[in-house]
Amino acid sequence: MADFVTGTPDAPGGQYHERSPALAGDRLRAPTLLTAGAKDRATPAGQAIEHFRALRTRGVPAAVVVYPEEGHGVQNLPAGIDLAARITAWFERFLPAR
């Protein structure tokens, strides 16, 4: 994380707190589909799971999927097909065509 944010997680008001989805409070309202790669070093899957839990705690519709063989973004099949199907289903559910 030190490559992306300054300060430390225990410093209130620092970049860790400013960028934390878990601390975003009532700003979290939009239905959110979170995807993560288990091998992602830039945004570890644990952050997606933490964000998912924060959303669900606030009653926001949310789902999370972690692709075990992916890094930062889905690059391989069948994960790419699964991701496309999940995104399509998510939009059909929350932004249906009129």
N, C-alpha and C positions, 0 to 999 in steps of 0.2 A: 504494500500500500504506500510505502514511503516514496515510491516513484510518482505517485499520482496526487497525494495530499500532504500538506504540511501539518506540523503539530503532532499531537498524540490523541488517541481516542479518549483519554481521561481528562482532556482540557475542554471544559464547557465553553461553548461559543466558537470553538475552532472549526476547521474545515471538516473534520470527521462528523461533528454534530450538524453543521450546515448542510451537508450532503447526505445525511442519513435518512433514508425513507422511513425507517422505524420511528424516527422522531418528528416526522412531518405533521403529526397531529391531524386536525380537522381538514387540512388541505387535501387529504386522500379521499377521493370520492368516485373516481372513474373506474368502471369495471376494468380489471387489468389481468392480462395473460402474461405471465412471466416465463421466460425460457432461459436456460443456462446450460453451459457445457461444464461437465465435471472437471475437465482439464484446463479450464480458463484461468490464467494467472492474473489477468487484468481485473476482472470482476468475478471473484470466486462464487461458485454456486450457493454457498452459504448466505451470500448477500441477497440473492433472489428469494431464498427460503425465508430469510428475516423479513424482507419486504412483504412477502405473501402473508406471513403471520400478522404483521402490522395492519395490513388491509383487512384481513378477516376479523381481527379484533375489533375493528371499527365498523364491521358490518358491510364492507365493500365486497361486491362479487369479485372473486379472484381465483386463479388457478396457477399452478406452477408445475413445470416439467423440467427435469434435469436429464440431459443427454450424456450418458456415461463416457462415450468415446469422442466427444466434441470439445473444442476449445472455445475461443471467443468468436461465436457465430457457428451456425451449422454448416458444415462443408460436405458431408458425406451422405450417401444413401445407406439405409432407408430412413435415417433421421430427417433428411430434407423433405421427404414425402410426408412423414409424420408431422413435421412442423407446418407444412403447407395445409394439411388437413385440419390441424388444430386452429390455425389462424382463420381459415375459411369458416369453420364451425363457430368460432368466437364472434366473428363479424355477423354471421347469420343470426346468432342469438341476440347480440346487443345492438347491432345496426342493421336490422333487416331491411331489404328492399321494399319500397312502398309501391 
